[in-house]
């Protein structure tokens, strides 16, 4: 999976840094948080004399606060001379939402390692470890650790298994390959707390989350093109008391409508509209759809973001009433 040359290049870059800054994308999901905490802990073990910090522009969602080290996640870092940056699960700089406030993080003179599984990754790092056929960034990190002979503790394994589980929908999505099962077995042998992950991620839901998902499901509409579409506004988030991160997972229920070509959830957030796309079909490429709106992702799971807000639109169609006339019955007498 990870080329040994890339692994060695990353090791050489990381070993000479004065500080190591680990960064994931905004509005983090399980793979982003799992990869962020997992690589952070791995680097601390590998380089005990180097300070390692973990960063995200958004706080850790409540559902992932059970993970070891989740309380260490900070906001955007201040870059110092001698720093090196590790980006995880981020296909391009803007997804971190630090590209405008902290552009120096992405300057070509800043040494960085870019670890990701999205085929749309722009390869913005000094060393790019991009594996498009991997199901998650965490799967790549496991392979990287094994290639560099970095030990994986129980806490690290728990973080990384969370990313594998969430990006495969609990090993139910079509991206669950034989390699994914080997990675899961590897992490379980390392002491990953599987049941804690299952209970926290798949069997626990806040009332606000259920109310928000209820609004998503209530608003589903089916288009003539064969799409299941729903939308939630800023007002829906306020009315349910749900955080933006609580929308994660709702798309899988919208995508469960039988016979659909693809599904889409639109959501408002801070003057932007985010779109999450999914499909179960092999002949539909939602990444290509997302690219029309400067987004990206995978063939069966992608997303985009646009400036603006949602405006409901009501459509009615007049259909001619075609009531058959009752034929007259003649008297046969």
C-alpha positions as CSV (number, residue, x, y, z in Angstrom):
1,X,0.0,0.0,0.0
2,X,2.5,2.6,1.1
3,X,5.7,2.7,-1.0
4,X,8.8,2.1,1.1
5,X,10.5,5.1,-0.7
6,X,7.7,7.4,0.5
7,X,7.8,6.0,4.0
8,X,11.6,6.6,4.2
9,X,11.2,10.1,2.8
10,X,8.6,10.9,5.4
11,X,10.7,9.4,8.2
12,X,13.7,11.6,7.1
13,X,11.7,14.7,7.1
14,X,10.0,14.1,10.4
15,X,13.1,13.1,12.3
16,X,14.8,16.4,11.7
17,X,11.9,18.7,12.7
18,X,12.0,20.8,15.9
19,X,8.2,20.5,16.3
20,X,5.7,18.3,14.6
21,X,2.2,19.8,13.9
22,X,-0.6,17.4,12.9
23,X,-3.6,18.8,11.1
24,X,-6.9,17.3,9.8
25,X,-9.8,18.8,7.9
26,X,-12.6,21.0,9.3
27,X,-15.8,19.4,10.6
28,X,-13.9,16.2,11.4
29,X,-15.4,12.8,11.0
30,X,-14.1,9.6,12.5
31,X,-11.4,9.0,10.0
32,X,-10.0,12.6,10.4
33,X,-10.0,12.5,14.2
34,X,-8.8,8.9,14.4
35,X,-6.0,9.6,11.9
36,X,-5.1,12.9,13.7
37,X,-4.9,11.3,17.2
38,X,-3.3,8.1,15.9
39,X,-0.5,9.8,13.9
40,X,0.1,12.2,16.8
41,X,0.6,9.4,19.3
42,X,2.8,7.4,16.8
43,X,5.1,10.4,16.3
44,X,5.4,11.0,20.0
45,X,6.6,7.4,20.4
46,X,8.9,7.6,17.5
47,X,10.4,10.9,18.4
48,X,10.2,11.3,22.2
49,X,12.4,14.4,22.2
50,X,10.3,16.3,19.7
51,X,7.1,18.2,20.7
52,X,4.1,16.9,18.8
53,X,0.8,18.8,18.7
54,X,-2.6,18.0,17.0
55,X,-4.8,20.7,15.4
56,X,-8.2,21.2,13.9
57,X,-10.2,24.4,13.2
58,X,-13.3,22.7,14.7
59,X,-13.6,21.0,18.1
60,X,-13.7,17.2,18.4
61,X,-17.4,16.0,18.0
62,X,-18.9,14.7,21.2
63,X,-19.2,11.2,19.7
64,X,-15.4,10.9,19.4
65,X,-14.5,12.3,22.8
66,X,-14.0,8.8,24.1
67,X,-10.9,8.5,22.1
68,X,-7.5,8.7,23.9
69,X,-6.0,12.2,23.5
70,X,-9.1,13.9,22.2
71,X,-8.8,16.6,24.8
72,X,-5.4,17.6,23.3
73,X,-6.8,18.9,20.0
74,X,-6.1,22.6,19.5
75,X,-7.1,25.2,17.1
76,X,-4.9,26.4,14.2
77,X,-1.1,26.4,15.1
78,X,1.4,29.2,14.8
79,X,4.2,28.0,12.6
80,X,7.8,28.4,13.9
81,X,11.2,27.9,12.3
82,X,12.1,24.3,12.1
83,X,8.5,23.0,12.3
84,X,7.2,20.2,10.1
85,X,3.5,19.6,9.4
86,X,1.6,16.4,8.9
87,X,-1.7,16.7,7.1
88,X,-4.2,13.8,7.3
89,X,-7.4,13.1,5.4
90,X,-7.3,16.4,3.6
91,X,-7.5,16.4,-0.1
92,X,-6.5,20.1,-0.5
93,X,-5.5,23.0,1.8
94,X,-9.0,24.7,1.8
95,X,-10.5,21.6,3.5
96,X,-8.5,22.5,6.7
97,X,-10.0,26.0,6.6
98,X,-6.5,27.3,7.5
99,X,-5.5,28.1,4.0
100,X,-6.5,31.8,4.3
101,X,-5.8,32.4,8.0
102,X,-2.5,30.4,8.1
103,X,-1.2,30.3,4.5
104,X,2.4,29.7,5.7
105,X,1.4,26.1,6.6
106,X,1.0,25.4,2.9
107,X,3.9,27.4,1.6
108,X,6.3,25.2,-0.5
109,X,9.1,26.2,1.9
110,X,7.3,24.6,4.8
111,X,8.2,20.9,5.1
112,X,5.1,18.7,5.3
113,X,3.9,15.1,4.9
114,X,0.5,14.7,3.3
115,X,-1.3,11.4,4.1
116,X,-4.7,10.8,2.4
117,X,-6.9,8.4,0.5
118,X,-8.9,10.7,-1.7
119,X,-8.1,10.4,-5.5
120,X,-8.7,14.2,-5.8
121,X,-5.8,15.1,-3.5
122,X,-3.8,17.9,-4.9
123,X,-0.5,16.6,-3.6
124,X,0.4,19.8,-1.8
125,X,2.9,18.3,0.7
126,X,6.6,18.0,0.5
127,X,6.1,14.2,0.8
128,X,2.8,12.9,-0.4
129,X,1.6,9.5,0.7
130,X,-1.7,9.2,-1.3
131,X,-3.3,5.8,-1.6
132,X,-6.6,6.2,-3.5
133,X,-7.6,2.6,-3.1
134,X,-7.4,2.7,0.7
135,X,-10.8,2.9,2.5
136,X,-9.5,5.5,5.0
137,X,-6.5,7.6,6.0
138,X,-6.2,5.4,9.1
139,X,-5.7,2.3,7.0
140,X,-2.7,4.1,5.4
141,X,-1.3,5.1,8.7
142,X,-1.4,1.5,10.0
143,X,0.6,0.4,6.9
144,X,3.0,3.4,7.3
145,X,3.7,2.5,10.9
146,X,4.3,-1.2,10.1
147,X,6.7,-0.2,7.3
148,X,8.7,2.0,9.6
149,X,8.4,-0.5,12.5
150,X,6.6,1.9,14.8
151,X,4.8,0.0,17.5
152,X,1.0,0.4,17.7
153,X,-0.3,0.6,21.3
154,X,-3.8,-0.2,22.4
155,X,-4.7,3.5,22.5
156,X,-3.3,4.2,19.0
157,X,-5.1,1.1,17.7
158,X,-8.4,2.3,19.1
159,X,-8.0,5.7,17.3
160,X,-7.1,4.1,14.0
161,X,-9.8,1.4,14.1
162,X,-12.3,4.2,14.7
163,X,-11.3,5.8,11.4
164,X,-11.5,2.4,9.5
165,X,-14.9,1.7,11.0
166,X,-16.5,5.0,10.3
167,X,-15.2,5.4,6.7
168,X,-16.5,1.9,5.9
169,X,-19.8,2.3,7.7
170,X,-19.0,-0.4,10.2
171,X,-17.5,-2.6,7.5
172,X,-20.7,-2.4,5.5
173,X,-19.8,-0.1,2.6
174,X,-18.5,-1.3,-0.7
175,X,-15.0,0.0,0.1
176,X,-14.6,-2.8,2.6
177,X,-11.9,-4.8,0.9
178,X,-9.9,-7.8,2.0
179,X,-7.1,-5.3,2.9
180,X,-9.5,-3.5,5.2
181,X,-10.2,-6.8,7.1
182,X,-6.5,-7.4,7.4
183,X,-6.1,-3.9,8.9
184,X,-8.9,-4.5,11.3
185,X,-7.3,-7.8,12.4
186,X,-4.0,-6.1,12.8
187,X,-5.5,-3.4,15.1
188,X,-7.5,-5.9,17.1
189,X,-4.3,-7.8,17.8
190,X,-2.7,-4.5,18.9
191,X,-5.5,-4.1,21.5
192,X,-8.0,-1.9,19.8
193,X,-11.1,-1.5,21.9
194,X,-13.6,-2.5,19.3
195,X,-16.7,-2.6,21.6
196,X,-16.0,0.9,22.9
197,X,-16.0,2.1,19.3
198,X,-19.2,0.3,18.3
199,X,-21.0,1.5,21.4
200,X,-19.9,5.2,21.0
201,X,-20.2,5.5,17.3
202,X,-23.0,3.1,16.2
203,X,-25.2,2.5,19.3
204,X,-25.3,5.9,21.0
205,X,-27.1,9.0,19.7
206,X,-28.0,12.3,21.4
207,X,-31.6,13.4,21.4
208,X,-30.6,16.4,19.3
209,X,-29.0,14.1,16.7
210,X,-32.2,12.1,16.4
211,X,-34.3,15.2,16.0
212,X,-32.0,16.5,13.3
213,X,-32.0,13.2,11.5
214,X,-35.8,13.2,11.8
215,X,-35.9,16.5,9.9
216,X,-33.6,15.2,7.2
217,X,-35.8,12.1,6.7
218,X,-39.0,14.1,6.8
219,X,-37.7,16.4,4.0
220,X,-36.6,13.7,1.6
221,X,-37.8,14.2,-2.0
222,X,-37.4,12.0,-5.0
223,X,-36.4,13.7,-8.3
224,X,-37.3,12.5,-11.8
225,X,-33.6,11.9,-12.3
226,X,-33.7,9.2,-9.7
227,X,-32.1,11.1,-6.8
228,X,-33.1,11.1,-3.1
229,X,-32.5,14.7,-1.9
230,X,-32.9,16.4,1.5
231,X,-31.8,19.6,3.1
232,X,-31.4,21.1,6.6
233,X,-31.1,24.8,7.3
234,X,-29.4,26.8,10.0
235,X,-32.9,27.0,11.5
236,X,-33.1,23.2,11.7
237,X,-29.8,23.1,13.6
238,X,-31.0,25.8,16.0
239,X,-34.4,24.2,16.6
240,X,-33.0,20.8,17.3
241,X,-30.0,22.0,19.3
242,X,-27.8,19.9,17.1
243,X,-24.2,20.7,16.3
244,X,-23.1,20.6,12.6
245,X,-21.1,17.5,13.3
246,X,-24.3,15.6,14.3
247,X,-25.4,15.5,10.6
248,X,-22.7,12.9,10.0
249,X,-24.2,9.5,9.2
250,X,-27.7,10.8,8.1
251,X,-26.7,10.5,4.4
252,X,-26.5,6.7,4.8
253,X,-30.2,6.6,5.6
254,X,-31.1,8.9,2.7
255,X,-29.0,6.6,0.5
256,X,-31.0,3.6,1.6
257,X,-34.1,4.6,-0.6
258,X,-34.4,1.7,-3.1
259,X,-33.8,2.3,-6.7
260,X,-32.1,5.6,-6.4
261,X,-29.2,6.6,-8.7
262,X,-27.7,8.8,-5.9
263,X,-28.5,10.7,-2.7
264,X,-27.8,14.2,-1.6
265,X,-28.0,16.2,1.6
266,X,-27.6,20.0,1.5
267,X,-26.9,21.8,4.8
268,X,-26.3,25.4,5.7
269,X,-23.4,26.5,7.8
270,X,-21.9,30.0,8.4
271,X,-22.9,31.4,5.0
272,X,-22.0,28.2,3.1
273,X,-24.0,25.3,1.8
274,X,-22.4,21.9,2.1
275,X,-23.4,19.0,-0.1
276,X,-22.9,15.4,0.8
277,X,-23.3,12.9,-2.1
278,X,-23.6,9.1,-1.9
279,X,-24.4,6.3,-4.4
280,X,-24.6,2.5,-4.2
281,X,-24.4,2.1,-8.0
282,X,-21.2,1.3,-10.0
283,X,-22.3,3.3,-13.0
284,X,-22.6,6.6,-11.1
285,X,-19.6,8.7,-10.1
286,X,-20.6,11.2,-7.4
287,X,-17.0,12.6,-7.3
288,X,-17.5,13.8,-10.8
289,X,-20.7,15.5,-9.7
290,X,-19.0,17.2,-6.8
291,X,-16.2,18.4,-9.1
292,X,-18.7,20.6,-10.9
293,X,-19.0,22.6,-7.7
294,X,-15.2,22.5,-6.9
295,X,-15.6,19.6,-4.6
296,X,-14.3,16.0,-4.7
297,X,-14.1,12.7,-3.0
298,X,-14.6,9.1,-4.2
299,X,-16.8,7.6,-6.9
300,X,-19.4,6.5,-4.3
301,X,-18.9,9.2,-1.6
302,X,-18.1,12.8,-2.3
303,X,-18.9,16.4,-1.2
304,X,-18.7,20.0,-2.0
305,X,-19.2,23.5,-0.4
306,X,-20.6,26.7,-2.0
307,X,-21.1,30.2,-0.6
308,X,-24.8,31.1,-0.1
309,X,-27.9,29.8,1.6
310,X,-30.7,27.4,1.0
311,X,-34.0,28.7,-0.4
312,X,-36.9,26.3,-0.6
313,X,-38.7,25.9,-3.9
314,X,-42.2,24.5,-4.3
315,X,-43.2,23.0,-7.6
316,X,-46.7,22.0,-8.8
317,X,-47.7,20.3,-12.0
318,X,-51.2,20.3,-13.5
319,X,-52.2,16.9,-14.8
320,X,-55.2,16.5,-17.0
321,X,-58.0,14.5,-15.4
322,X,-58.5,11.5,-17.6
323,X,-61.7,9.9,-16.3
324,X,-63.0,7.2,-18.6
325,X,-66.6,7.5,-19.7
326,X,-69.0,4.7,-18.8
327,X,-70.2,3.1,-22.0
328,X,-73.9,2.9,-22.6
329,X,-75.6,-0.5,-22.4
330,X,-78.2,-0.9,-25.1
331,X,-81.4,-2.7,-24.4
332,X,-81.3,-6.0,-26.2
333,X,-85.0,-6.4,-26.3
